[in-house]
């Protein structure tokens, strides 16, 4: 499309009409000029495409789509690759459904854990949020689908979100609340930005020239389209002058005539309107040019959703190595969420899932020895007689078992778009249930479903806590895989879990008074505040346990005082018997300058190390600056062995450890070590060791080495290094 020429052919009324949507989910089209409508949809972690009655709050039905983990869970992965994979999956699904723009991701900061929409946001840290969002946007847009980063800016609560005024000083705005948006604009080339409902320092975001033009376009070089949040327009002409492009939704409530009147009366320069229409039509043109036929397989995407969910869950407690469980241990699964996991939030991010399998059904299907008790009823918290009966039943089942896993957390009504929470408490009946079960069953584990921090008054009375967040439709399957050790929990908290709500830095100024909220904590949000005050917390930013222990060494700085352009080097190696993942986080200490108060430290980088990923020689070669051919030749010359043979040898060494300790079946070992089949694993093992894996295990038992963690196993692990 020749955009500039097209704009010249439009009448004033036609130009004004293009500045609002075609009802809820489309831009307007003009058939006589060959301009089609383009569809946009919620949401960041799953497609919410409505084909019947439309709304922007998730009230009406949408097509079936794969529901991936929400942003709060995704952030816990600390993994750019996960975000890239998610962007690719959603991009393909959008293409298959003929959707040109996906409304997300949301990169607002978690100022308070009470914000009802925190499950849609990544972190309390702007660097982490920006990095994850940029990776997501890059791959979504590689598939030809526009991303729309939101909500710009300082939309950090649901209370008074349509009319409230966020009062934020310039330093805090620049250090905390704008950097994630800046990262996405500058590094991923995001094609659209959604302005927020709220006012910022006295001016509504949809009319805020400083935000939409001075910062977004002139400072950051944004070339795309600015779209309103649904119903955010207050003054249409003033908004256009400030840099707003598309008003959503359209229909009878749109304010097109106000634009026409302003131009005719000389209150709006028509060149401003022309620039606005050019940006909208350029967006439409890009969407049309990048549309492509795409084959979409829901089952494949569901498997990816399960895999991603397994990367996001955080192990908060694991006393006495209660986890992973063994299949033959009689275990009581307790709680409604064991059958129907809470896996998504409410509001505009509501997704009609492809399929959801509960943890209980998955465990039974895998052959685990499991009992079940309902434990609580999320729809009936008031009937104390029923509450007591359900708890007593759960206690009895827990007594009969050797271990208990309680699936608990926040019901749907507790956190949703449109309202904030009033406390960090879990439902009282669930707290009573956990305490009652833990009293009779010493081997109790809690699996938590929540989109944001909660208080855990019983955390010292249970042995294990697995935070599942809202992990999408694959949550139940991923929970089972982690509980039984086929997947290692490698998530880390992207937000602080405080001991008390009163400890949160925004406590005295959330949600504000008379429609105004003062961000008086300044730059001391999240861990920046807890560190500065030396406050104890339940679980700090970056915390997360693993089934494996890791050793960090070879820590080197290029200089004593490091800048953001310089490099920190660290070697991470496993020192136990599982090939798993680990996230390495770099935290930089911030130097004080003069009398300016600064946080003690801040997250400045991170990397997810995958110890069981398939070997990609091209990726390895690229990471050290070689071609694949040169890498393999040089490795063989210096090491005296072919690179692939060396990799096989290392993997067989790990296999020998597991065979000795009898931790895993031969089939499980072959799968974890990424052999194409058990037969191929057996063939490679026999070629190297002169016997089959089964024969090796039998000899180890006969030699007295096959009794668990012992000197023989440690020697094998040492050899594998």
C-alpha positions, 0 to 999 in steps of 0.5 A: 500500500502506498500510504501517503498517496492513499491518505491524499485520496481520503476525505476529511470524514474518512480520515477521521473515521480511520482514527477509531476502530470497527467496534471491539476488535478491528481497524476500519477498512475502506473497500473502494481503496482496497483497505482491509480491516485488521483484527487485534485480540487479547491477550499476552499468554493466549489468544482470546478471539471472539467470533460472536458477542464481543467485549473487552473484559472476557465476559463472552465466549472466545475460540479455543486456544492454547493457554500458556503461563501468565506473565508472573509465572513466565518471569520466574523462568528467567529465560529469554528462550522461553519467551522467544518460544512463546512469542513464536507459538502465539505468532503462529496461532495468530496467523492461523486465526487471521489476527494481525495484532496481539495486545501484549505484553504488559510490562507495568511494574509490581509496585504493590503485591495487592494489584489485582492484575499483577498476574499479567505483569512480569516483575518488580524489576524493570531490567528483568521485565524489559528483557523478557518482554523484548524477547517475546516481542521479537519472536512474535513479530518475526511471525508477522504479528504485531505486538502491542506493549501495555499499559503506558504508563504507571498503571500499577493498580486497578482501583480508580484505574479509569480516572486515578492520577499517579503522581511520580517524580521524574527520577522514579519514572525514569529509573523504575516505571519507563525502562521496560517500555524503553527496552521493548521499543528500542530493542524489539521494534514493537509495532504498537504501544497501548496508552493507559487509562490513568492520569500521570502527574495530572494529565491522562496518558491518552492526552499526555504529550510528554509520554506519547511524543516527547519520550516515546517518539522523539527520545526513543524513536518509536515509529509505530502506532499508539492505541488506547486501552479500551475506553481510555479516550477522554479528550479526542482532539487533545489526545491526537495532538499529544500523539494518540493514534487509534481509539478503541473500541469504535462504534457509536461511542467513538469521537470521530465527529469531534475530529472533523469539527476541530479541523473545520473550526481551525482547532486542529491542524489537518497535518496532525490528522494526516500523520495520525492516519498515516501511522494507522494505515502503515500498521494496516499495510504491514499486517496485510503484507505479513499475513501468511497461511500457517498450519497450527496444531493445538496438541503440539502447542499444548505440549509446548505449554506444558514444557514452558510451565515446567520452567516457571514453577518455583521450589520455595521449600524442600526440607529433608529432600521431601521432593521429588516423590517416588511413585510407589509411595502412598501419597494423599493429594488434597484440594480442589486444585488437584483436580481443576488447577487454577491456571489463569487470571480473570478479565481480558486475559481470560482464555478458552483453553484447548485442554486442561488435565489436573495433577491428580489425573496425570499422576494416576495415568503415570501409575502413581500411588495416590489417594484423594480428598477434596479438602475445600470448596472454593465456591462455598467458604461460608458454610462452616459445617461443610468446611469442617467436614472437608478438613476432617476427611482430608486429615483422615486420608493424610493419616492413611498415606505416607506423604500428603500434597495439598493443592491450595491457593487463591480462587478466581474471585481473589485476583482479577482485572478491575479490582485490587486485593485488600490483603495477602491472606489466602482463604482461611479454610485453606490455611486451616486445612494445611495446618490440620494436615501438617499436624498429622502428616509430617511429610506434607507438601503444598502446591500454591496456585496464585498470580502474586505473593501470599502470606504463608503462616504455616510455611515452617510446618510443612516440608515442601512448598512448590509455587505453581503461579498461574501456569496455563493449561499445562499446569497440572501436567507440569506439576506432576512432572516436578513432584515426581522428579522428571522435571527439575524446578528451576524457577526463581522469584521475579518478585519479593514475598514479604513477611507482612503486607505492612512491610511493602514500600507502597503500603502507606500510599496504596491505593491512594486517596480521593483518586490520587496516588503518591509514589512516595517510595520513589525508586525504592520499590520491591527488593530495592526497598527491602535491601535498603531497610535490611528487612527480613522477607519470606522469600527474596527476589531471585530465590528458588531451590532445585533438586540439584546442587550447583557449584559456581566458580571461575568468577571474574570481573574485567575491572574492579568497577564494572559498567553495564557495557562490561562483562562478568564471567562465571562457570556453573557446574552441577555437583549432584546427580541430576542433569537439570537447569539453573538460572544464574543472576548477576546483581550489581552493587550500586555506588553512592554518589554525593547525597543522592540516596540509591538502592544497594543493588539491582539485577543487571543480567541473568542467564538460564543454563540448560544442562539437559538441552539437545546439543546444538553445535551451531549454537555452541560454535556461535557462542565462541565465535567459530564456525561449526566446522572449525569448532569440531576440527579444533576440538578434535585436534586439541582434545584427541577425540571428536566433539560428538563422541566426547558429548556421548561419553559425558552423557554415558558417564551421567547414565552410569551414575543413575544406573548405580544409584537406581534413581531412574529407569533406563527409559527415563535415562535415555529420555533425559539424556536426549537419546532418540530412543531407548534402543539407541541409548543401549547401543551407544552405552554397550559400544562404550562400556561393553555391556548393556545398561541393564547389565551394568546396573546388575553388576553394580548391585552385585558389587555393592555399589547400587544402594544409593548415594555412595562412593561409587556414584561419587567416583562416576560423577567425578569422572563425568566432569 
